[in-house]
Amino acid sequence: MALFVVQHPLKPGWVPTAKLGHTFGANAAAYAGDAGLPGGVNVFLDLEGVKGSTSESDVIDFCNVWFAEVESGGYETGVYVGAAPGLTADRLYWDLKTKHYWKGGIKF
């Protein structure tokens, strides 16, 4: 049985930044530890509802900082791609520093 957890985003229209990625990632790792989850569990970032005018570089920075924070807590990372992720499929694959993807019922 695979075990994974998901950190959900803010309400639709949120704006990701590297600073927010640091805060959210550190919290995700800390809360996973507080919940007693063992190292190596997959912690997924729910990437959806990003404000349309957000730059792709801000979304990428948010995600990669989030991944680094979660990995520093001893967990594997992944990204759940829901509606309005703020990145194209190519950018999701080539620019994000994670190996695990989970796609919702969306089309690119």
C-alpha positions as a Markdown table, in Angstrom:
| # | Residue | x | y | z |
|---|---|---|---|---|
| 1 | Met | 0.0 | 0.0 | 0.0 |
| 2 | Ala | 1.4 | 3.4 | -1.0 |
| 3 | Leu | 1.2 | 6.2 | 1.6 |
| 4 | Phe | 1.1 | 9.8 | 0.6 |
| 5 | Val | -0.3 | 13.1 | 1.9 |
| 6 | Val | -1.2 | 16.3 | 0.1 |
| 7 | Gln | -0.8 | 19.9 | 1.1 |
| 8 | His | -3.7 | 21.9 | -0.4 |
| 9 | Pro | -3.3 | 25.4 | -1.7 |
| 10 | Leu | -5.0 | 28.6 | -0.7 |
| 11 | Lys | -8.3 | 29.7 | -2.2 |
| 12 | Pro | -8.4 | 30.1 | -6.0 |
| 13 | Gly | -6.6 | 33.2 | -7.2 |
| 14 | Trp | -3.6 | 32.8 | -4.9 |
| 15 | Val | -0.1 | 34.0 | -6.0 |
| 16 | Pro | 2.8 | 31.7 | -5.4 |
| 17 | Thr | 6.2 | 33.1 | -4.5 |
| 18 | Ala | 9.6 | 31.6 | -3.4 |
| 19 | Lys | 9.0 | 33.0 | 0.1 |
| 20 | Leu | 5.6 | 31.3 | 0.3 |
| 21 | Gly | 7.2 | 28.1 | -1.0 |
| 22 | His | 9.6 | 28.2 | 1.9 |
| 23 | Thr | 6.9 | 28.7 | 4.5 |
| 24 | Phe | 4.5 | 26.1 | 3.0 |
| 25 | Gly | 7.2 | 23.6 | 2.4 |
| 26 | Ala | 8.7 | 23.9 | 5.9 |
| 27 | Asn | 5.2 | 23.6 | 7.4 |
| 28 | Ala | 4.4 | 20.5 | 5.3 |
| 29 | Ala | 7.5 | 18.8 | 6.5 |
| 30 | Ala | 7.0 | 19.8 | 10.1 |
| 31 | Tyr | 3.3 | 18.7 | 10.1 |
| 32 | Ala | 4.2 | 15.4 | 8.4 |
| 33 | Gly | 6.7 | 14.7 | 11.2 |
| 34 | Asp | 4.3 | 15.8 | 13.9 |
| 35 | Ala | 1.7 | 13.4 | 12.4 |
| 36 | Gly | 4.3 | 10.6 | 12.9 |
| 37 | Leu | 4.8 | 10.0 | 9.1 |
| 38 | Pro | 8.0 | 8.1 | 8.5 |
| 39 | Gly | 10.7 | 9.5 | 6.3 |
| 40 | Gly | 10.4 | 8.6 | 2.6 |
| 41 | Val | 6.6 | 9.1 | 2.5 |
| 42 | Asn | 5.5 | 11.0 | -0.5 |
| 43 | Val | 4.2 | 14.5 | 0.3 |
| 44 | Phe | 2.4 | 16.1 | -2.6 |
| 45 | Leu | 2.0 | 19.8 | -3.4 |
| 46 | Asp | -1.5 | 20.5 | -4.7 |
| 47 | Leu | -0.8 | 23.0 | -7.5 |
| 48 | Glu | -4.1 | 24.6 | -8.6 |
| 49 | Gly | -6.0 | 27.8 | -8.5 |
| 50 | Val | -3.0 | 30.0 | -9.3 |
| 51 | Lys | -3.9 | 33.5 | -10.2 |
| 52 | Gly | -3.8 | 33.8 | -14.0 |
| 53 | Ser | -1.5 | 36.8 | -14.2 |
| 54 | Thr | 1.2 | 35.1 | -12.0 |
| 55 | Ser | 4.5 | 34.7 | -13.8 |
| 56 | Glu | 5.6 | 31.1 | -14.6 |
| 57 | Ser | 9.0 | 31.8 | -12.9 |
| 58 | Asp | 7.2 | 32.7 | -9.7 |
| 59 | Val | 5.2 | 29.4 | -9.8 |
| 60 | Ile | 8.4 | 27.4 | -10.6 |
| 61 | Asp | 10.3 | 29.1 | -7.8 |
| 62 | Phe | 7.5 | 28.4 | -5.3 |
| 63 | Cys | 7.4 | 24.8 | -6.2 |
| 64 | Asn | 11.1 | 24.1 | -6.2 |
| 65 | Val | 11.6 | 25.9 | -2.9 |
| 66 | Trp | 8.6 | 23.9 | -1.5 |
| 67 | Phe | 10.2 | 20.6 | -2.8 |
| 68 | Ala | 13.6 | 21.5 | -1.2 |
| 69 | Glu | 12.0 | 22.2 | 2.2 |
| 70 | Val | 10.0 | 19.0 | 2.2 |
| 71 | Glu | 13.0 | 16.9 | 1.1 |
| 72 | Ser | 15.1 | 18.4 | 3.9 |
| 73 | Gly | 12.5 | 16.9 | 6.3 |
| 74 | Gly | 13.3 | 13.5 | 4.9 |
| 75 | Tyr | 10.2 | 13.1 | 2.6 |
| 76 | Glu | 9.7 | 12.4 | -1.1 |
| 77 | Thr | 8.0 | 15.1 | -3.0 |
| 78 | Gly | 5.4 | 15.2 | -5.7 |
| 79 | Val | 3.0 | 17.6 | -7.4 |
| 80 | Tyr | -0.7 | 17.2 | -7.9 |
| 81 | Val | -1.6 | 19.2 | -11.0 |
| 82 | Gly | -5.2 | 20.4 | -10.7 |
| 83 | Ala | -7.1 | 23.2 | -12.5 |
| 84 | Ala | -5.2 | 26.4 | -13.2 |
| 85 | Pro | -1.7 | 25.3 | -12.1 |
| 86 | Gly | 0.0 | 28.3 | -13.7 |
| 87 | Leu | 2.4 | 26.2 | -15.8 |
| 88 | Thr | 2.2 | 24.4 | -19.1 |
| 89 | Ala | 2.8 | 20.7 | -19.2 |
| 90 | Asp | 6.3 | 21.2 | -20.6 |
| 91 | Arg | 7.2 | 23.7 | -17.8 |
| 92 | Leu | 5.8 | 21.3 | -15.2 |
| 93 | Tyr | 8.0 | 18.5 | -16.5 |
| 94 | Trp | 11.2 | 20.3 | -17.4 |
| 95 | Asp | 11.4 | 23.0 | -14.7 |
| 96 | Leu | 10.1 | 21.3 | -11.5 |
| 97 | Lys | 12.5 | 19.4 | -9.3 |
| 98 | Thr | 10.4 | 16.5 | -8.4 |
| 99 | Lys | 10.0 | 13.0 | -9.8 |
| 100 | His | 6.4 | 12.3 | -8.9 |
| 101 | Tyr | 3.3 | 13.7 | -10.7 |
| 102 | Trp | -0.4 | 13.2 | -10.1 |
| 103 | Lys | -2.7 | 14.8 | -12.7 |
| 104 | Gly | -6.3 | 15.8 | -12.0 |
| 105 | Gly | -9.0 | 15.7 | -14.7 |
| 106 | Ile | -7.7 | 18.7 | -16.6 |
| 107 | Lys | -6.5 | 19.3 | -20.2 |
| 108 | Phe | -3.5 | 21.4 | -21.1 |
